[in-house]
Amino acid sequence: LLIGLLLACAQAVEFVLRPGERAARYARCARLYERPASRRGELSDAELAQSLTDAREQDDSDEIESLRRAAWNDTAAEVGAEKRLTLTRWERLVSALA
C-alpha cells in the first residue's frame, strides 16, 4: 500500500510539473479516437472495431492500470452490458479515491 501511494504521489508531481506536455499528448490521443467515433454510422462493426484497435495502438497516453477494470465496469454499466469484472481490494480503493 505504501509503495502504491508513493507511486501515485510521484505521478501527481510529474503531472503538475509538466501540464502543457501532458495536455498536448492527451489532445493528440483524443483525436485518434474522434476520427472513428465521427464515422461510426458509416462503418461496419468490423471496420469500427479495427479503427479503434488502430487508435489504441497509436495511443501513447499514460494509463492508471489500477483503474482499468473499474473503468470497464463503469462503461459496462453505462451501456447496459451484463458482464462486470471483479475488482481487487486495491482496485476498489483506487476507484473510490478517483
Sine and cosine of phi, psi and omega as CSV:
sin_phi,cos_phi,sin_psi,cos_psi,sin_omega,cos_omega
0.00,0.00,-0.68,0.74,-0.01,-1.00
-0.89,0.45,-0.66,0.75,0.01,-1.00
-0.90,0.45,-0.66,0.75,0.03,-1.00
-0.88,0.48,-0.67,0.74,0.03,-1.00
-0.91,0.41,-0.63,0.78,0.04,-1.00
-0.90,0.43,-0.67,0.75,0.04,-1.00
-0.90,0.43,-0.64,0.77,0.03,-1.00
-0.89,0.45,-0.66,0.75,0.03,-1.00
-0.90,0.43,-0.66,0.75,0.02,-1.00
-0.89,0.46,-0.68,0.74,0.04,-1.00
-0.89,0.46,-0.66,0.75,-0.01,-1.00
-0.90,0.44,-0.68,0.73,0.02,-1.00
-0.89,0.45,-0.70,0.71,0.02,-1.00
-0.88,0.48,-0.65,0.76,0.01,-1.00
-0.89,0.45,-0.67,0.74,-0.03,-1.00
-0.94,0.34,-0.58,0.81,-0.06,-1.00
-0.97,0.24,-0.41,0.91,-0.03,-1.00
-0.73,-0.68,0.86,0.51,-0.06,-1.00
-0.93,0.36,-0.57,0.82,-0.02,-1.00
-0.90,0.43,-0.67,0.74,0.02,-1.00
-0.90,0.45,-0.69,0.72,0.01,-1.00
-0.91,0.41,-0.67,0.74,-0.01,-1.00
-0.87,0.48,-0.67,0.74,0.02,-1.00
-0.91,0.42,-0.67,0.75,0.00,-1.00
-0.90,0.44,-0.71,0.71,-0.02,-1.00
-0.93,0.36,-0.57,0.82,0.06,-1.00
-0.90,0.43,-0.66,0.75,0.04,-1.00
-0.89,0.45,-0.67,0.74,0.01,-1.00
-0.93,0.37,-0.60,0.80,0.02,-1.00
-0.88,0.47,-0.62,0.79,0.03,-1.00
-0.90,0.44,-0.52,0.86,0.04,-1.00
-0.87,0.50,-0.60,0.80,-0.05,-1.00
-1.00,0.01,-0.40,0.92,0.01,-1.00
-0.92,0.39,-0.60,0.80,-0.03,-1.00
-0.86,0.51,-0.83,0.56,0.02,-1.00
-0.91,0.41,-0.56,0.83,-0.02,-1.00
-0.90,0.43,-0.61,0.79,-0.01,-1.00
-0.95,0.32,-0.35,0.94,-0.02,-1.00
-0.96,-0.29,0.21,0.98,-0.12,-0.99
-0.87,0.49,-0.46,0.89,0.05,-1.00
-0.97,0.25,-0.39,0.92,-0.03,-1.00
-1.00,-0.01,-0.41,0.91,-0.12,-0.99
-1.00,-0.09,0.52,-0.85,0.14,-0.99
-0.96,0.29,0.21,-0.98,0.02,-1.00
-0.85,0.52,-0.66,0.75,-0.01,-1.00
-0.91,0.41,-0.66,0.75,0.02,-1.00
-0.92,0.39,-0.63,0.77,0.03,-1.00
-0.91,0.42,-0.69,0.72,0.04,-1.00
-0.87,0.49,-0.66,0.75,0.02,-1.00
-0.92,0.39,-0.64,0.77,0.05,-1.00
-0.89,0.46,-0.66,0.75,0.02,-1.00
-0.93,0.36,-0.62,0.79,0.07,-1.00
-0.88,0.47,-0.70,0.72,0.04,-1.00
-0.88,0.48,-0.67,0.74,0.02,-1.00
-0.89,0.45,-0.69,0.73,0.02,-1.00
-0.88,0.48,-0.61,0.79,0.00,-1.00
-0.92,0.39,-0.51,0.86,0.00,-1.00
-1.00,0.00,-0.21,0.98,-0.06,-1.00
-0.95,0.31,0.87,-0.49,0.02,-1.00
-0.92,-0.39,0.36,0.93,0.02,-1.00
-0.96,0.27,0.43,-0.90,0.03,-1.00
-0.97,0.26,0.58,-0.82,0.05,-1.00
-0.83,-0.55,0.59,-0.81,0.08,-1.00
-0.99,-0.11,0.99,-0.17,-0.13,-0.99
-0.83,0.56,-0.57,0.82,-0.03,-1.00
-0.91,0.41,-0.30,0.95,0.00,-1.00
-0.99,-0.16,-0.09,1.00,-0.09,-1.00
-0.86,0.51,-0.77,0.64,-0.05,-1.00
-0.94,0.35,-0.59,0.81,0.04,-1.00
-0.91,0.41,-0.64,0.77,0.04,-1.00
-0.91,0.42,-0.62,0.78,0.06,-1.00
-0.85,0.53,-0.75,0.66,-0.02,-1.00
-0.89,0.46,-0.66,0.75,0.02,-1.00
-0.89,0.45,-0.69,0.72,0.01,-1.00
-0.91,0.41,-0.67,0.74,0.02,-1.00
-0.87,0.49,-0.65,0.76,0.02,-1.00
-0.91,0.41,-0.63,0.77,-0.01,-1.00
-0.90,0.43,-0.61,0.79,-0.06,-1.00
-1.00,-0.07,0.00,1.00,0.06,-1.00
0.99,0.16,0.34,0.94,0.02,-1.00
-0.97,0.23,0.54,-0.84,-0.04,-1.00
-0.98,0.21,-0.60,0.80,-0.14,-0.99
-0.94,0.34,0.78,-0.62,0.09,-1.00
-0.80,-0.60,0.54,-0.84,0.03,-1.00
-1.00,-0.09,0.59,-0.81,0.05,-1.00
-0.98,0.17,0.79,-0.62,-0.02,-1.00
-1.00,-0.07,0.57,-0.82,0.12,-0.99
-0.97,0.23,0.17,-0.99,0.04,-1.00
-0.85,0.52,-0.69,0.72,-0.01,-1.00
-0.88,0.48,-0.70,0.72,0.00,-1.00
-0.90,0.43,-0.62,0.79,0.05,-1.00
-0.91,0.41,-0.64,0.77,0.00,-1.00
-0.91,0.42,-0.77,0.64,-0.02,-1.00
-0.89,0.46,-0.63,0.78,0.04,-1.00
-0.89,0.46,-0.66,0.75,0.01,-1.00
-0.92,0.40,-0.60,0.80,0.01,-1.00
-0.95,0.31,-0.50,0.87,-0.02,-1.00
-0.97,0.25,0.00,0.00,0.00,0.00
